[in-house]
Amino acid sequence: MSFKILGTGRFIPPKIVTNDDLSKFMDTSDEWIVERTGIRERHVCTEETTVDMAVEAAKNALENSGVDPSELDMILFTTSSGDYTTPANACLVQARIGATCPAMDVVSGCPAFLFMLDCAAGYFARGRVKKMLCISAERMSRVLDWDDRNTAVIFGDGAGAVVLGEGDSYLTSRLYVRGSTIIQIPNYDGKSPFYTSHAETPWVHMKGQETFKFAVTRLVTDIKDVLSDTSLSMDDIRHIIPHQANLRIIDAARKRFKTREDLFYVNIDRYGNTSSATIPIALDELNRAGKIEKGDYLILSAFGAGLSSASCVIRW
């Protein structure tokens, strides 16, 4: 017993910031950003918090699934940009949607949605849950250095969610970690009079070239591994939904597989990198557009801080 996806949802803040908007206060241009990342615009919060976005994505997923919050047995939540260190952001979502089940956060950088699904599979396998809500929400605009064009142009805000039920649609997964701070968001160092701090500023720091090499290698390796686990071929896969970090990374992976361009779903041009929320946002887009049918095989694959990566195969 693993699970099946009963419904999907997303919330994207309405404020759109284009590349031209960024060029008004940053040494950059639309051409520079598109060439290096594939991003043309991103959405950013103006009043919404991370939990606000998570609540709306959760409500949309619950409505899509036909599940009432009172039926939930567990809520899992991933974020690298939460409103609180404690309480868990999941607990605040639980209260606001009217659920009464346990709730907790899962922290694992950009691949966290896939790490969360693997945790969820364990609860279903043990018979501890029948219905579960999994949410990824990121207010990355809060943890960016807006003077650094190398990082600030990449990220956006948004949330995605799925409702899971009992089933056998989670076919296999691969999780990988190689401990490193190549990508990091340091915590605020505090005000202890006894501690001499040399901490970096508490926003995104990333070594671009090393990140790129890691991402392409893991994306290709992990997809090959989960295909091998299931004895499926690329011809059996309806969609590969990769983490939307950089279009050049996705294109490099696709070329190594020598497969059709539309097999890899891409929406980074409209949203930027919403960290752990990229894959559930894309899932909801595909689902609501009617581009996934019962029985379709999907590969979800992500990479990021950790350094970590994860992939899984789901039968819709």
Secondary structure, 3 states (H helix, E strand, C coil): CCCEEEEEEEECCCCEEEHHHHHCCCCCCHHHHHHHHCCCEEECCCCCCHHHHHHHHHHHHHHHHCCCHHHCCEEEEECCCCCCCCCCHHHHHHHHHCCCCCEEEECCCCCHHHHHHHHHHHHHHCCCCCEEEEEEEEEHHHHCCCCCHHHHCCECEEEEEEEEECCCCEEEEEEEEEEECCEECCCCCCCCCCCCCCCCCCCCEECHHHHHHHHHHHHHHHHHHHHHHHCCCHHHEEEEEECCCCHHHHHHHHHHHCCCHHHECCCHHHHCECHHHHHHHHHHHHHHCCCCCCCCEEEEEEEECEEEEEEEEEEC
